[in-house]
Amino acid sequence: MNLGRIALILAGAAGLEFLFGSSPYRAAWPVDWLLLATAIVARSGGFGRSVLTGAAAGFLEDALTESLLGLNAFAKAVIGYLLAFFSVRVMFGGALAVGGALALCSLANDAIVAILRSLLLDSPIVLGTPYALWRAIATGATAGALEAAWSFPWREWRERRRLRRLR
Amino acid sequence: MRFPSARAEITSRPRRGGALLASVLVLCVLALSAQAPARGHRGSVLQSWILTVSAPVVRAVASVSRAVSGASSSAAEAWTSRDENSRLRARLAKSDEELLRLRAEVRQLRDERSLTAAAPFLPVVVGSAPVLLIERRAGLQSALVGIGTSAGVGAGSPLAVPEGLVGRVITSGRTMSRAQLLLDASAAVGARIARTGELGIVRGDGRGALLLNHIPTTSRVRAGDLIESAGIDGIFPRGIPIGRVGAVSPGSNLFLDIRVVPTAPFARLTDVLVLAAFPARDPAEGSSAGR
């Protein structure tokens, strides 16, 4: 995946974050779009790009919302590496597997950030809140849906549909 | 010498004449037959033949012509209808856009009116600002608001809505600021129980609720009591509602465990009022601040 496409994915993810974040219904389906962007880059299997994309996405998130720059960058870089590792070395595919992995990654992101915040800012560790679980579900479900749409044989389906019409 | 050739010439002439005659006769027959009325009074036979022979060609040419003219006319129609369609679509899109803008303006005006209606009951209001993003992760509860130093907002400016206190600005840019919400696990505000006048500290639990600490077990606090800011922390002005007591239980040592339900609708924040920093300070003084 080239750098231009990565930049485009990141810009899209940031746009979606703002699009949903400024809505009063933001809590209805709180997808971690920047994590999805990291996962999309990691799907191509490039370790370096996955890590850099994760770091960039996390840094963007930190710059907008965190009091300490680097918490989410650290977490997302680790997650990017792990996702690239799994996508290369392990038989990894299918909407359910991808959705489950991304849901776990969302929780892992929270855990890493909570631990870092606790260590560096002496903040209480807050994990497993209903919102965090809901976000993990939303992120996992969205990732699963994207994976299903990505791997669906659209061309064959269209051809079959055309033949059915001709009959 | 000349005779034989003349004889040959004479003998060849009838043959030619016969052929010529036959030809003329055929032509005559054809001419006559052409002028003879056709059966059933459908015009002359020649005309009929001509028509019959030429019919396929004419039909083919006509069909081609009709096809071409039809195609051109339909293309022209399609072009004009497409043009008209696109014009109508553009007009519709423009109307939709205008409708959307007007609706948004009406809604914004309504929100602003409700905010400004509440403003006299609040301390000095710097302005209202839209909430651009809310992040809730691992105890962190922060918001991005669309107002900054250009509007006189600096670090420490409290944020509120008519229902109650929301948080405070932590870092401010020129047109955008990052705020810490009261629900943040690190947030705290000096509070007062409105009915009893007892002072305590309200802290966010990072999970969407508030806890009131340092209220002794001898307190007469009960569920439903209003908690408001006490103005003792040097950040938030006094008298702004924070929440209502949800549950009271005996805690460790000499203090009660009091859960407070925030009055501000944190789940659906769209706009906030930015209050003047308390105590009043120069906004340019702190464009960024720590946690």
Interface residues (C-beta under 8 A of the other chain):
Chain A: E17 F18 G21 S22 P24 Y25 R26 A27 P30 E61 L64 T65 E66 S67 L68 N72 N109 D110 A111 V113 A114 R117 L121 S123 P124 I125 V126 L127 T129 P130 Y131 A132
Chain B: P130 V131 L132 L133 I134 E135 R136 R137 A138 G139 L140 S142 L144 I170 T171 R178 Q180 A185 S186 D205 G206 R207 G208 A267 R268 L269 T270 G290 R291
